[in-house]
Amino acid sequence: MEVFEENQNQENDMDEAIPPQSEEEMLGAANSTIIRSLIDFRRVHNPDIMLLFETRCSEEGDHKWNLTAVYASPIKNERREFWYQMRCIATNQSIPWLLMGDFNNIKDAREKKGGAPVDAQACRRFTNNIESCGLIDMGYLGSRFTWKGGIRESRKRVFKRLDRGLANPIWRLVNPEAKLEVLTRINSDHHPLCLTTNPDRVDRGHKLSCFEVM
């Protein structure tokens, strides 16, 4: 598997004076030049995964926090390694921390519909892993299930809540009104997730910022 990381922040010294930016530059990864470059990059290198990192600076006094985008392997041994790494991070995590994405697991029978009986032991392992990292499930607005399986012979379609947000207590304290919405599924077997950290600002006409996990 070939993985590329594209980082839009080339300057590491944030203390240096930043020159005024044009309107196009202020759009960051949304500007037309960057989009064309990414399309060309994908055509030339054809990576399996391409990650785009861009720092967004705010002057509104927002708290700094860490976001971990998650895709947990469907293979049990690889998921075990993933959770070992998460426990190591959690042990040394002193600032607000949020994990969002596809954890490829469910916590209990309510998070699955159709298919074979729920593996209660796997559910307990998942719950224990969350608790051992000191994380809190953010819950959701919208559809209970975030993933739709294919239709197999003589079996009903399977639905699961594989995608979610997990936060440490500090993150919840500094973002007490945060909401995680399960959006409409479009051309994918997963629903995207939309995180709103301050719904009141959105209601007053401020621009909505979302993290989408496809």
N, C-alpha and C positions, 0 to 999 in steps of 0.2 A: 504494500500500500504506500502510495506517495502522498505526503502531507506537506503543504506549504503554508507558511504564516506570512501575512502581509501586514506590516505595521505602519500606520500613517504618521506616527510620532517619531521622527528621526532625531529630535533634539532631546538629550537627556538632562541637560542643565536647565532646570526650570527657573533658576534665579536670574538668568540672563534676561535682558530687556527684550520683549517680543515686539517686533515691528508691526505696524498696523496691517490688517489683512483686508484683502479685497472681498467683495461679497461672495465670489466664487470660492475663495479659500475658506471662508467661514462655514461653508456648507460641509467641509470635510469630505468624508467618503461619499456624500450624496451629490457631489458636483460631477458634471458630465465628463470631465477629463479623467477622473478616477474611475468612473464606471466603465469608460471605454478601455482604460488600461487593464482593468480586471477581466474584461471580456477577452482582450488580446492575450493576457497571461494564461487564462484557462484554455484558450484554443491552442497555444504553443505547448504548454506543459501537461495539459490534461490530468490534473491531480485528482485523486479520489476525494480528498478533503481540502478545502481552502479556508483558512481562518483569517478574519480581518479584525485587527485590534485598533481602536481609535480612542484616545483620551478626550473626554469632554470636560472642559473647565467651566466652572460656574462661579459667578460672583454673588450668588444669592445666599451664601452662608450655609449651604447644604452640608450635612455630615459626610465624611469620607467613609466608604465601606468597600469590602471586597466582594466580588461576584465570581463564582465558579460555575461555568457552563458545563453541564454533565451529559455524557452519553455513557451509560454503564453497559458493559458487554452482556449479551444474553447467555454467555458461558459462565457457569457458576464459579469456577476457579478464578477466572479473570475478575469477576465481581468481588470475590474475596480480597484480591489484591487491591482493587479500587478502594474498598472500605478501609483496608489497612492504611492506605495513603491518606484517606480523609481523616482517620483518627490521629495520624501524625500531625496533619495540618491543624486540626481542632485543638490539640494539646498546646500548640504555640500561637494560637490565634487570639490576639488581644484587642482587635477592633471588630466592628460589626461585619458579619459574614453571611452571605446568602448563596445557596446552591439552587440552580434551576436547570431542569432538563428531563431527559428520559432515564429513569433509574432502572428500567426493565425488571420491576418487581412491584408487588402489591402488598398492602399491610394486612388486609383481611378479606373475607368473602364478599363484603359489600362493594369492593372495588373490582369485581369481575362479574360478567354476565355471559352465560353460555359456555360450551366446551366441557372439558373434563373437570372433575371436582377440584376445588382449591387445595393446594399443598400447604397445609397449616404450618408445617415445620419451616418451609421457606418464608412464610409470612412472619413467623416469630423471629427468624434470623434478620429479616429486613428491619423489623421494628427495633430489635436489639441494636443493630448497627446505627440506626438513627439516634437512639438514646445514648449509646456509648460515645457519640460525637457531640452530645449535648445540644442536639438540634430540635427545632419545633416545626411541625408541618404547618404551612401557612393556610391550608384549606383552599377553597376555590369558589368562584362564582361561575355559574353556567353548567355545562354538561358534567355529570359525574365521571364519565369515561373519556379518556383522552386518546385512546388507540382503538382502531377497528381492524380485526383480523379478516382474513379471506374466508370464503365459504368452501368447506370441504365436504366430500361425499358423506351423506347420512348424518352430518353434524350441523348444528346451528352456528351462526357467526358468533365469534368471540369478541367481547368488548372488555377493556381493562383501563384502569387509571395508572398508567405507567409514568406519566409526566407530572411533575409537581415542583413546588418550591419549599425548601427547608432552610431555616434561618437559626442562627444562634440567638440566645436571649438578648444580647446587646443590640443586635440588629432590630429586634422587635421593639425594644425600648425607644430607639431613636426613630423608628418608623411605625408608630402604633396604629396609624390609619391605613397602612398599606393594604392593597387588595390585589389578588391574583385571579385573573379572568381567563376562562377557557373559551377561546374564540371559535368561530365556525371553521370546520375543516375544509381546506381547498386543495384539491389535487395531491392529497397525501393521506396516508393511513393514520397520521397523528394530527391532533388539533394543536394549533399554536397557542402559547401562553402569553398573556399580556399583563405585565406588572405595572401598577400605578402606586407610587410611593406616597403621594399626597393628593387624594381625590378632591379635597376642597379647592386646591389651586386649579384643577381641571374645571370644576364647576364655575369658577370665577372667570373662565375664558383663557386660562393659560394653556400653552401647548402641552399636549399629552406626550409623555415619554414612555415607550414600551420596550420591553425585552421580549422578543419572540423566539420560541424554540420550536423548530419545525421537525 
